[in-house]
Amino acid sequence: MKKFLAFLLAAVMVFPLAGCSSSDKKTDSGSKKQEQTTTDTKKTDDSTEEKVIRVATPGTYKPFTIYDESTKEWSGFEIELWRAIGEKTGYKVEFVRLDNPATFAELDLNRVDTVAKQISITPARKEKYDFTQPFFFSPYCLTVGKDNNEIKTWADMTGKTIALAEGSAMNEYVAALDPDNKVKKSVYESSGIILQEVSDGRADACPYAYLVLPYFLESNPELKLKSVDIENPIYTEVNAYPFARTDRGNTLRELTDKTLTEMMDDGSYKELCEKWFKLDVMKTQPALDYFAKNPKN
């Protein structure tokens, strides 16, 4: 595990930050929700009018989903993944720019079809949505201030304050790790804010994706943060795409799932993954362990 995480960190740190823009901080101080819809595939005739997949995403979570305010363009691993899904299925893909947790609220109202932002499969979400097969596996570690030498492992969090992001799967994972409520929880609007709170010393730590943190710090050098106990992530997210339990949701989920399988079989997923992370995530140990326990049908 130690070698695996060290390799992942090295891969992320050396990879050029292509197309990166704003951080996960809020871009519209007057509203919790900001929306920007773009269509990647032009409508060719009337018969394709309804062949649209509406993907809600904030565009503030590099390297997965990035929206450039100046050029009004999308980029990122998940953006390219969805563009490939659109090309292979003949569907238009519309990216609807929304902040969390508004993405899930719109999904519940059937105004969007799915959500893209390294969305994790969790027990609570499985009760409400149907998921595709996983498309990513992401280790989360405790993130603390750069000069914090008191917190080295999760055991050191007793009596300390952990910052959590509203609507994030991290809340479920932390609750499971702390059944006796020995750790104080503070919930904020976004993952960008929790990192700021930790850097400024208003919170002792926060969970954060080990692969993503170097990207965030690259564009926010004023934040002084580090990951600790990287050999033992506090949890590993299994990321997949949620769909509503409706006829439309079931149809689009099955279509997306089938296309993901084809991409993993024909090598196009591996090519995309290596472009952004310099490795095939499906060949990492967490992915191999998951599929050994949950074989594809």
Sequence and secondary structure as in RCSB ss.txt:
>XXXX:A:sequence
MKKFLAFLLAAVMVFPLAGCSSSDKKTDSGSKKQEQTTTDTKKTDDSTEEKVIRVATPGTYKPFTIYDESTKEWS
GFEIELWRAIGEKTGYKVEFVRLDNPATFAELDLNRVDTVAKQISITPARKEKYDFTQPFFFSPYCLTVGKDNNE
IKTWADMTGKTIALAEGSAMNEYVAALDPDNKVKKSVYESSGIILQEVSDGRADACPYAYLVLPYFLESNPELKL
KSVDIENPIYTEVNAYPFARTDRGNTLRELTDKTLTEMMDDGSYKELCEKWFKLDVMKTQPALDYFAKNPKN
>XXXX:A:secstr
 HHHHHHHHHHHHHS  TT    SS S TT S    EEESS   SGGGTT EEEEEE SEETTTEEEETTTTEEE
SHHHHHHHHHHHHHT EEEEEE  TTHHHHHHHTTSSSEE SS B  HHHHTT EE S  EEEEEEEEEETT  S
  SGGGGTT EEEEETT THHHHHHHH TT  SEEEEES HHHHHHHHHTTSSSBEEEETTTHHHHHHH TT  E
EEE TTS SEEEEE  EE SSHHHHHHHHHHHHHHHHHHHHTHHHHHHHHHHSS GGGSHHHHHHHHHS   
